[in-house]
Amino acid sequence: MRKQNTPLRKCIVTNEMKPKKELIRLVRDADGYVSVDPSGKKNGRGAYVTHSPESFQTMREKDLLSRHLKVKLTAEDYERLIDESKEASR
């Protein structure tokens, strides 16, 4: 019987390779709107982040998401994404 490979993704904050299910995907759609993608299948440019308050704090302080998704994000956008990620993880 063949062993199932688990897909790995790299966290943009910690640069660690982790199983896809342990990370949260943030996606920018064609209109430039950034949102949390709980299914991991939305169309658009995506970035993965470890689900921890420290990772989100570092991402906000260094403005990493703007660099990876190639879109300008404000402090309010980061707050909204943090709230959405908390709801999606429930």
Biopython code that builds the backbone (N, CA, C, O; Angstrom):
import numpy as np
from Bio.PDB.StructureBuilder import StructureBuilder

atoms = [
    (1, "MET", "N", (0.842, -1.173, 0.000)),
    (1, "MET", "CA", (0.000, 0.000, 0.000)),
    (1, "MET", "C", (0.892, 1.242, 0.000)),
    (1, "MET", "O", (1.904, 1.288, 0.700)),
    (2, "ARG", "N", (0.514, 2.235, -0.780)),
    (2, "ARG", "CA", (1.310, 3.445, -0.944)),
    (2, "ARG", "C", (1.042, 4.449, 0.173)),
    (2, "ARG", "O", (-0.100, 4.631, 0.595)),
    (3, "LYS", "N", (2.088, 5.087, 0.640)),
    (3, "LYS", "CA", (1.974, 6.069, 1.706)),
    (3, "LYS", "C", (1.483, 7.402, 1.128)),
    (3, "LYS", "O", (1.958, 7.841, 0.081)),
    (4, "GLN", "N", (0.538, 8.036, 1.809)),
    (4, "GLN", "CA", (-0.026, 9.321, 1.390)),
    (4, "GLN", "C", (0.922, 10.455, 1.771)),
    (4, "GLN", "O", (1.307, 10.569, 2.935)),
    (5, "ASN", "N", (1.302, 11.290, 0.813)),
    (5, "ASN", "CA", (2.144, 12.442, 1.113)),
    (5, "ASN", "C", (1.279, 13.577, 1.634)),
    (5, "ASN", "O", (0.205, 13.846, 1.096)),
    (6, "THR", "N", (1.751, 14.245, 2.691)),
    (6, "THR", "CA", (1.035, 15.410, 3.199)),
    (6, "THR", "C", (1.661, 16.649, 2.576)),
    (6, "THR", "O", (2.880, 16.815, 2.607)),
    (7, "PRO", "N", (0.826, 17.525, 2.007)),
    (7, "PRO", "CA", (1.380, 18.723, 1.374)),
    (7, "PRO", "C", (1.973, 19.666, 2.411)),
    (7, "PRO", "O", (1.361, 19.930, 3.446)),
    (8, "LEU", "N", (3.158, 20.167, 2.127)),
    (8, "LEU", "CA", (3.835, 21.094, 3.015)),
    (8, "LEU", "C", (3.801, 22.496, 2.405)),
    (8, "LEU", "O", (3.860, 22.658, 1.186)),
    (9, "ARG", "N", (3.706, 23.492, 3.265)),
    (9, "ARG", "CA", (3.739, 24.888, 2.839)),
    (9, "ARG", "C", (4.666, 25.642, 3.785)),
    (9, "ARG", "O", (4.897, 25.214, 4.916)),
    (10, "LYS", "N", (5.190, 26.760, 3.314)),
    (10, "LYS", "CA", (6.130, 27.553, 4.103)),
    (10, "LYS", "C", (5.431, 28.762, 4.700)),
    (10, "LYS", "O", (4.768, 29.520, 3.992)),
    (11, "CYS", "N", (5.583, 28.938, 6.007)),
    (11, "CYS", "CA", (5.039, 30.103, 6.701)),
    (11, "CYS", "C", (5.868, 31.319, 6.316)),
    (11, "CYS", "O", (7.098, 31.259, 6.333)),
    (12, "ILE", "N", (5.202, 32.439, 5.965)),
    (12, "ILE", "CA", (5.927, 33.630, 5.543)),
    (12, "ILE", "C", (6.594, 34.343, 6.723)),
    (12, "ILE", "O", (7.469, 35.185, 6.518)),
    (13, "VAL", "N", (6.193, 34.016, 7.945)),
    (13, "VAL", "CA", (6.757, 34.674, 9.125)),
    (13, "VAL", "C", (7.934, 33.873, 9.674)),
    (13, "VAL", "O", (9.019, 34.420, 9.872)),
    (14, "THR", "N", (7.727, 32.591, 9.917)),
    (14, "THR", "CA", (8.753, 31.769, 10.558)),
    (14, "THR", "C", (9.657, 31.049, 9.564)),
    (14, "THR", "O", (10.704, 30.530, 9.950)),
    (15, "ASN", "N", (9.272, 31.011, 8.299)),
    (15, "ASN", "CA", (10.004, 30.297, 7.244)),
    (15, "ASN", "C", (10.138, 28.807, 7.533)),
    (15, "ASN", "O", (11.095, 28.173, 7.087)),
    (16, "GLU", "N", (9.190, 28.244, 8.274)),
    (16, "GLU", "CA", (9.178, 26.814, 8.565)),
    (16, "GLU", "C", (8.250, 26.105, 7.594)),
    (16, "GLU", "O", (7.188, 26.622, 7.247)),
    (17, "MET", "N", (8.653, 24.924, 7.160)),
    (17, "MET", "CA", (7.801, 24.087, 6.343)),
    (17, "MET", "C", (6.914, 23.281, 7.287)),
    (17, "MET", "O", (7.405, 22.569, 8.163)),
    (18, "LYS", "N", (5.595, 23.405, 7.096)),
    (18, "LYS", "CA", (4.639, 22.708, 7.948)),
    (18, "LYS", "C", (3.551, 22.091, 7.084)),
    (18, "LYS", "O", (3.358, 22.503, 5.940)),
    (19, "PRO", "N", (2.836, 21.102, 7.625)),
    (19, "PRO", "CA", (1.694, 20.571, 6.873)),
    (19, "PRO", "C", (0.673, 21.672, 6.611)),
    (19, "PRO", "O", (0.436, 22.536, 7.455)),
    (20, "LYS", "N", (0.086, 21.621, 5.446)),
    (20, "LYS", "CA", (-0.849, 22.653, 4.995)),
    (20, "LYS", "C", (-1.982, 22.880, 5.996)),
    (20, "LYS", "O", (-2.431, 24.012, 6.174)),
    (21, "LYS", "N", (-2.442, 21.829, 6.641)),
    (21, "LYS", "CA", (-3.578, 21.936, 7.565)),
    (21, "LYS", "C", (-3.233, 22.687, 8.845)),
    (21, "LYS", "O", (-4.138, 23.132, 9.552)),
    (22, "GLU", "N", (-1.953, 22.840, 9.162)),
    (22, "GLU", "CA", (-1.544, 23.554, 10.365)),
    (22, "GLU", "C", (-1.397, 25.059, 10.137)),
    (22, "GLU", "O", (-1.189, 25.813, 11.087)),
    (23, "LEU", "N", (-1.502, 25.493, 8.892)),
    (23, "LEU", "CA", (-1.315, 26.897, 8.545)),
    (23, "LEU", "C", (-2.622, 27.530, 8.093)),
    (23, "LEU", "O", (-3.562, 26.835, 7.707)),
    (24, "ILE", "N", (-2.669, 28.841, 8.143)),
    (24, "ILE", "CA", (-3.829, 29.590, 7.658)),
    (24, "ILE", "C", (-3.437, 30.244, 6.340)),
    (24, "ILE", "O", (-2.372, 30.851, 6.232)),
    (25, "ARG", "N", (-4.299, 30.118, 5.344)),
    (25, "ARG", "CA", (-4.023, 30.727, 4.037)),
    (25, "ARG", "C", (-4.722, 32.070, 3.952)),
    (25, "ARG", "O", (-5.917, 32.187, 4.222)),
    (26, "LEU", "N", (-3.954, 33.079, 3.570)),
    (26, "LEU", "CA", (-4.481, 34.415, 3.302)),
    (26, "LEU", "C", (-4.352, 34.616, 1.803)),
    (26, "LEU", "O", (-3.307, 34.325, 1.221)),
    (27, "VAL", "N", (-5.409, 35.110, 1.177)),
    (27, "VAL", "CA", (-5.429, 35.188, -0.280)),
    (27, "VAL", "C", (-5.841, 36.581, -0.749)),
    (27, "VAL", "O", (-6.714, 37.219, -0.161)),
    (28, "ARG", "N", (-5.190, 37.039, -1.829)),
    (28, "ARG", "CA", (-5.556, 38.294, -2.485)),
    (28, "ARG", "C", (-6.283, 37.940, -3.773)),
    (28, "ARG", "O", (-5.758, 37.206, -4.610)),
    (29, "ASP", "N", (-7.508, 38.470, -3.929)),
    (29, "ASP", "CA", (-8.263, 38.166, -5.139)),
    (29, "ASP", "C", (-7.883, 39.136, -6.256)),
    (29, "ASP", "O", (-7.007, 39.982, -6.070)),
    (30, "ALA", "N", (-8.525, 39.022, -7.396)),
    (30, "ALA", "CA", (-8.206, 39.838, -8.564)),
    (30, "ALA", "C", (-8.451, 41.327, -8.326)),
    (30, "ALA", "O", (-7.827, 42.168, -8.973)),
    (31, "ASP", "N", (-9.362, 41.661, -7.395)),
    (31, "ASP", "CA", (-9.665, 43.066, -7.099)),
    (31, "ASP", "C", (-8.702, 43.667, -6.080)),
    (31, "ASP", "O", (-8.777, 44.864, -5.802)),
    (32, "GLY", "N", (-7.801, 42.863, -5.518)),
    (32, "GLY", "CA", (-6.846, 43.348, -4.536)),
    (32, "GLY", "C", (-7.321, 43.223, -3.104)),
    (32, "GLY", "O", (-6.657, 43.715, -2.192)),
    (33, "TYR", "N", (-8.467, 42.570, -2.882)),
    (33, "TYR", "CA", (-9.007, 42.388, -1.543)),
    (33, "TYR", "C", (-8.353, 41.163, -0.902)),
    (33, "TYR", "O", (-8.297, 40.096, -1.513)),
    (34, "VAL", "N", (-7.862, 41.317, 0.321)),
    (34, "VAL", "CA", (-7.194, 40.228, 1.034)),
    (34, "VAL", "C", (-8.145, 39.664, 2.079)),
    (34, "VAL", "O", (-8.769, 40.408, 2.835)),
    (35, "SER", "N", (-8.247, 38.324, 2.113)),
    (35, "SER", "CA", (-9.137, 37.677, 3.076)),
    (35, "SER", "C", (-8.539, 36.340, 3.506)),
    (35, "SER", "O", (-7.588, 35.837, 2.908)),
    (36, "VAL", "N", (-9.123, 35.787, 4.556)),
    (36, "VAL", "CA", (-8.730, 34.467, 5.043)),
    (36, "VAL", "C", (-9.436, 33.424, 4.186)),
    (36, "VAL", "O", (-10.619, 33.557, 3.872)),
    (37, "ASP", "N", (-8.699, 32.395, 3.818)),
    (37, "ASP", "CA", (-9.244, 31.322, 2.994)),
    (37, "ASP", "C", (-9.281, 30.023, 3.796)),
    (37, "ASP", "O", (-8.317, 29.259, 3.771)),
    (38, "PRO", "N", (-10.385, 29.760, 4.512)),
    (38, "PRO", "CA", (-10.434, 28.555, 5.345)),
    (38, "PRO", "C", (-10.396, 27.254, 4.538)),
    (38, "PRO", "O", (-9.914, 26.236, 5.034)),
    (39, "SER", "N", (-10.899, 27.280, 3.301)),
    (39, "SER", "CA", (-10.916, 26.064, 2.490)),
    (39, "SER", "C", (-9.567, 25.796, 1.835)),
    (39, "SER", "O", (-9.247, 24.650, 1.519)),
    (40, "GLY", "N", (-8.776, 26.845, 1.629)),
    (40, "GLY", "CA", (-7.485, 26.697, 0.961)),
    (40, "GLY", "C", (-7.596, 26.545, -0.534)),
    (40, "GLY", "O", (-6.636, 26.128, -1.182)),
    (41, "LYS", "N", (-8.759, 26.875, -1.110)),
    (41, "LYS", "CA", (-8.977, 26.642, -2.534)),
    (41, "LYS", "C", (-9.430, 27.871, -3.314)),
    (41, "LYS", "O", (-9.727, 27.769, -4.504)),
    (42, "LYS", "N", (-9.487, 29.031, -2.662)),
    (42, "LYS", "CA", (-9.921, 30.233, -3.370)),
    (42, "LYS", "C", (-8.918, 30.606, -4.456)),
    (42, "LYS", "O", (-7.724, 30.328, -4.346)),
    (43, "ASN", "N", (-9.428, 31.237, -5.502)),
    (43, "ASN", "CA", (-8.560, 31.735, -6.550)),
    (43, "ASN", "C", (-7.823, 32.963, -6.064)),
    (43, "ASN", "O", (-8.370, 33.762, -5.304)),
    (44, "GLY", "N", (-6.597, 33.118, -6.493)),
    (44, "GLY", "CA", (-5.825, 34.298, -6.152)),
    (44, "GLY", "C", (-4.466, 33.942, -5.588)),
    (44, "GLY", "O", (-4.146, 32.773, -5.371)),
    (45, "ARG", "N", (-3.682, 34.963, -5.359)),
    (45, "ARG", "CA", (-2.341, 34.783, -4.806)),
    (45, "ARG", "C", (-2.449, 34.536, -3.311)),
    (45, "ARG", "O", (-3.108, 35.296, -2.601)),
    (46, "GLY", "N", (-1.810, 33.486, -2.831)),
    (46, "GLY", "CA", (-1.943, 33.110, -1.437)),
    (46, "GLY", "C", (-0.635, 33.152, -0.675)),
    (46, "GLY", "O", (0.449, 33.083, -1.254)),
    (47, "ALA", "N", (-0.762, 33.268, 0.637)),
    (47, "ALA", "CA", (0.371, 33.206, 1.551)),
    (47, "ALA", "C", (-0.089, 32.448, 2.788)),
    (47, "ALA", "O", (-1.242, 32.555, 3.205)),
    (48, "TYR", "N", (0.832, 31.678, 3.369)),
    (48, "TYR", "CA", (0.504, 30.856, 4.529)),
    (48, "TYR", "C", (1.178, 31.404, 5.778)),
    (48, "TYR", "O", (2.331, 31.834, 5.747)),
    (49, "VAL", "N", (0.422, 31.379, 6.893)),
    (49, "VAL", "CA", (0.918, 31.890, 8.163)),
    (49, "VAL", "C", (0.600, 30.877, 9.260)),
    (49, "VAL", "O", (-0.485, 30.296, 9.291)),
    (50, "THR", "N", (1.567, 30.675, 10.164)),
    (50, "THR", "CA", (1.342, 29.842, 11.334)),
    (50, "THR", "C", (0.282, 30.493, 12.200)),
    (50, "THR", "O", (0.303, 31.705, 12.416)),
    (51, "HIS", "N", (-0.644, 29.688, 12.696)),
    (51, "HIS", "CA", (-1.746, 30.230, 13.491)),
    (51, "HIS", "C", (-1.309, 30.407, 14.941)),
    (51, "HIS", "O", (-1.542, 29.550, 15.794)),
    (52, "SER", "N", (-0.662, 31.554, 15.192)),
    (52, "SER", "CA", (-0.283, 31.912, 16.551)),
    (52, "SER", "C", (-0.295, 33.432, 16.659)),
    (52, "SER", "O", (-0.016, 34.123, 15.680)),
    (53, "PRO", "N", (-0.614, 33.957, 17.835)),
    (53, "PRO", "CA", (-0.634, 35.414, 18.003)),
    (53, "PRO", "C", (0.722, 36.059, 17.704)),
    (53, "PRO", "O", (0.781, 37.169, 17.176)),
    (54, "GLU", "N", (1.811, 35.360, 18.042)),
    (54, "GLU", "CA", (3.144, 35.905, 17.793)),
    (54, "GLU", "C", (3.412, 36.061, 16.300)),
    (54, "GLU", "O", (4.001, 37.052, 15.868)),
    (55, "SER", "N", (2.976, 35.075, 15.514)),
    (55, "SER", "CA", (3.183, 35.143, 14.067)),
    (55, "SER", "C", (2.406, 36.295, 13.452)),
    (55, "SER", "O", (2.920, 37.012, 12.593)),
    (56, "PHE", "N", (1.167, 36.471, 13.891)),
    (56, "PHE", "CA", (0.368, 37.568, 13.343)),
    (56, "PHE", "C", (0.927, 38.923, 13.768)),
    (56, "PHE", "O", (0.882, 39.880, 12.996)),
    (57, "GLN", "N", (1.452, 39.011, 14.986)),
    (57, "GLN", "CA", (2.047, 40.260, 15.464)),
    (57, "GLN", "C", (3.288, 40.607, 14.635)),
    (57, "GLN", "O", (3.455, 41.753, 14.217)),
    (58, "THR", "N", (4.144, 39.636, 14.403)),
    (58, "THR", "CA", (5.343, 39.849, 13.600)),
    (58, "THR", "C", (4.983, 40.214, 12.169)),
    (58, "THR", "O", (5.596, 41.099, 11.572)),
    (59, "MET", "N", (3.981, 39.527, 11.618)),
    (59, "MET", "CA", (3.532, 39.811, 10.253)),
    (59, "MET", "C", (3.065, 41.257, 10.140)),
    (59, "MET", "O", (3.356, 41.926, 9.149)),
    (60, "ARG", "N", (2.342, 41.744, 11.150)),
    (60, "ARG", "CA", (1.838, 43.121, 11.126)),
    (60, "ARG", "C", (2.983, 44.119, 11.293)),
    (60, "ARG", "O", (3.049, 45.111, 10.566)),
    (61, "GLU", "N", (3.884, 43.865, 12.245)),
    (61, "GLU", "CA", (4.978, 44.799, 12.513)),
    (61, "GLU", "C", (5.904, 44.968, 11.310)),
    (61, "GLU", "O", (6.334, 46.080, 11.004)),
    (62, "LYS", "N", (6.209, 43.865, 10.630)),
    (62, "LYS", "CA", (7.130, 43.911, 9.491)),
    (62, "LYS", "C", (6.417, 44.104, 8.159)),
    (62, "LYS", "O", (7.069, 44.205, 7.119)),
    (63, "ASP", "N", (5.084, 44.158, 8.177)),
    (63, "ASP", "CA", (4.275, 44.320, 6.967)),
    (63, "ASP", "C", (4.616, 43.253, 5.923)),
    (63, "ASP", "O", (4.751, 43.552, 4.736)),
    (64, "LEU", "N", (4.753, 42.012, 6.382)),
    (64, "LEU", "CA", (5.144, 40.906, 5.509)),
    (64, "LEU", "C", (4.083, 40.554, 4.481)),
    (64, "LEU", "O", (4.404, 40.181, 3.353)),
    (65, "LEU", "N", (2.836, 40.670, 4.866)),
    (65, "LEU", "CA", (1.763, 40.269, 3.957)),
    (65, "LEU", "C", (1.699, 41.182, 2.739)),
    (65, "LEU", "O", (1.429, 40.717, 1.632)),
    (66, "SER", "N", (1.942, 42.460, 2.929)),
    (66, "SER", "CA", (1.957, 43.391, 1.800)),
    (66, "SER", "C", (3.035, 42.996, 0.795)),
    (66, "SER", "O", (2.821, 43.067, -0.415)),
    (67, "ARG", "N", (4.179, 42.586, 1.299)),
    (67, "ARG", "CA", (5.286, 42.200, 0.425)),
    (67, "ARG", "C", (4.977, 40.907, -0.335)),
    (67, "ARG", "O", (5.246, 40.810, -1.532)),
    (68, "HIS", "N", (4.417, 39.922, 0.357)),
    (68, "HIS", "CA", (4.176, 38.624, -0.280)),
    (68, "HIS", "C", (2.992, 38.635, -1.240)),
    (68, "HIS", "O", (3.019, 37.972, -2.277)),
    (69, "LEU", "N", (1.952, 39.391, -0.891)),
    (69, "LEU", "CA", (0.771, 39.417, -1.751)),
    (69, "LEU", "C", (0.789, 40.581, -2.741)),
    (69, "LEU", "O", (-0.117, 40.722, -3.562)),
    (70, "LYS", "N", (1.822, 41.409, -2.658)),
    (70, "LYS", "CA", (1.998, 42.531, -3.578)),
    (70, "LYS", "C", (0.790, 43.463, -3.592)),
    (70, "LYS", "O", (0.258, 43.806, -4.647)),
    (71, "VAL", "N", (0.371, 43.867, -2.385)),
    (71, "VAL", "CA", (-0.742, 44.798, -2.218)),
    (71, "VAL", "C", (-0.472, 45.597, -0.946)),
    (71, "VAL", "O", (0.147, 45.081, -0.015)),
    (72, "LYS", "N", (-0.926, 46.841, -0.894)),
    (72, "LYS", "CA", (-0.703, 47.685, 0.276)),
    (72, "LYS", "C", (-1.815, 47.433, 1.291)),
    (72, "LYS", "O", (-2.995, 47.569, 0.970)),
    (73, "LEU", "N", (-1.433, 47.060, 2.530)),
    (73, "LEU", "CA", (-2.391, 46.802, 3.600)),
    (73, "LEU", "C", (-2.215, 47.819, 4.721)),
    (73, "LEU", "O", (-1.097, 48.222, 5.041)),
    (74, "THR", "N", (-3.326, 48.222, 5.308)),
    (74, "THR", "CA", (-3.295, 49.161, 6.419)),
    (74, "THR", "C", (-3.370, 48.391, 7.735)),
    (74, "THR", "O", (-3.555, 47.174, 7.744)),
    (75, "ALA", "N", (-3.225, 49.118, 8.847)),
    (75, "ALA", "CA", (-3.334, 48.499, 10.167)),
    (75, "ALA", "C", (-4.729, 47.917, 10.375)),
    (75, "ALA", "O", (-4.882, 46.872, 11.007)),
    (76, "GLU", "N", (-5.755, 48.600, 9.837)),
    (76, "GLU", "CA", (-7.134, 48.094, 9.953)),
    (76, "GLU", "C", (-7.300, 46.783, 9.197)),
    (76, "GLU", "O", (-8.019, 45.891, 9.648)),
    (77, "ASP", "N", (-6.636, 46.662, 8.046)),
    (77, "ASP", "CA", (-6.695, 45.416, 7.280)),
    (77, "ASP", "C", (-6.102, 44.262, 8.086)),
    (77, "ASP", "O", (-6.659, 43.164, 8.112)),
    (78, "TYR", "N", (-4.978, 44.515, 8.739)),
    (78, "TYR", "CA", (-4.354, 43.465, 9.555)),
    (78, "TYR", "C", (-5.261, 43.063, 10.713)),
    (78, "TYR", "O", (-5.376, 41.877, 11.023)),
    (79, "GLU", "N", (-5.904, 44.033, 11.354)),
    (79, "GLU", "CA", (-6.826, 43.726, 12.452)),
    (79, "GLU", "C", (-7.990, 42.870, 11.959)),
    (79, "GLU", "O", (-8.388, 41.911, 12.620)),
    (80, "ARG", "N", (-8.529, 43.222, 10.797)),
    (80, "ARG", "CA", (-9.640, 42.458, 10.213)),
    (80, "ARG", "C", (-9.207, 41.027, 9.913)),
    (80, "ARG", "O", (-9.946, 40.081, 10.185)),
    (81, "LEU", "N", (-8.020, 40.870, 9.356)),
    (81, "LEU", "CA", (-7.527, 39.533, 9.031)),
    (81, "LEU", "C", (-7.290, 38.701, 10.287)),
    (81, "LEU", "O", (-7.546, 37.497, 10.289)),
    (82, "ILE", "N", (-6.810, 39.324, 11.341)),
    (82, "ILE", "CA", (-6.605, 38.600, 12.605)),
    (82, "ILE", "C", (-7.946, 38.126, 13.151)),
    (82, "ILE", "O", (-8.066, 36.991, 13.612)),
    (83, "ASP", "N", (-8.961, 39.000, 13.098)),
    (83, "ASP", "CA", (-10.299, 38.609, 13.566)),
    (83, "ASP", "C", (-10.876, 37.487, 12.708)),
    (83, "ASP", "O", (-11.459, 36.539, 13.233)),
    (84, "GLU", "N", (-10.713, 37.594, 11.378)),
    (84, "GLU", "CA", (-11.228, 36.560, 10.475)),
    (84, "GLU", "C", (-10.522, 35.214, 10.734)),
    (84, "GLU", "O", (-11.155, 34.159, 10.681)),
    (85, "SER", "N", (-9.241, 35.259, 11.006)),
    (85, "SER", "CA", (-8.500, 34.012, 11.241)),
    (85, "SER", "C", (-8.968, 33.335, 12.532)),
    (85, "SER", "O", (-9.031, 32.108, 12.603)),
    (86, "LYS", "N", (-9.294, 34.129, 13.542)),
    (86, "LYS", "CA", (-9.803, 33.556, 14.780)),
    (86, "LYS", "C", (-11.142, 32.874, 14.548)),
    (86, "LYS", "O", (-11.391, 31.795, 15.086)),
    (87, "GLU", "N", (-12.011, 33.498, 13.746)),
    (87, "GLU", "CA", (-13.316, 32.905, 13.436)),
    (87, "GLU", "C", (-13.163, 31.659, 12.588)),
    (87, "GLU", "O", (-13.888, 30.685, 12.789)),
    (88, "ALA", "N", (-12.235, 31.670, 11.645)),
    (88, "ALA", "CA", (-12.056, 30.530, 10.750)),
    (88, "ALA", "C", (-11.482, 29.312, 11.467)),
    (88, "ALA", "O", (-11.717, 28.178, 11.049)),
    (89, "SER", "N", (-10.733, 29.540, 12.540)),
    (89, "SER", "CA", (-10.116, 28.414, 13.235)),
    (89, "SER", "C", (-11.067, 27.718, 14.202)),
    (89, "SER", "O", (-10.736, 26.664, 14.746)),
    (90, "ARG", "N", (-12.219, 28.285, 14.414)),
    (90, "ARG", "CA", (-13.210, 27.666, 15.333)),
    (90, "ARG", "C", (-13.872, 26.492, 14.737)),
    (90, "ARG", "O", (-14.720, 25.870, 15.377)),
]
sb = StructureBuilder()
sb.init_structure("model")
sb.init_model(0)
sb.init_chain("A")
sb.init_seg("    ")
for serial, (resi, resn, name, xyz) in enumerate(atoms, 1):
    if name == "N":
        sb.init_residue(resn, " ", resi, " ")
    sb.init_atom(name, np.array(xyz, "f"), 0.0, 1.0, " ", f" {name:<3s}", serial, name[0])
structure = sb.get_structure()
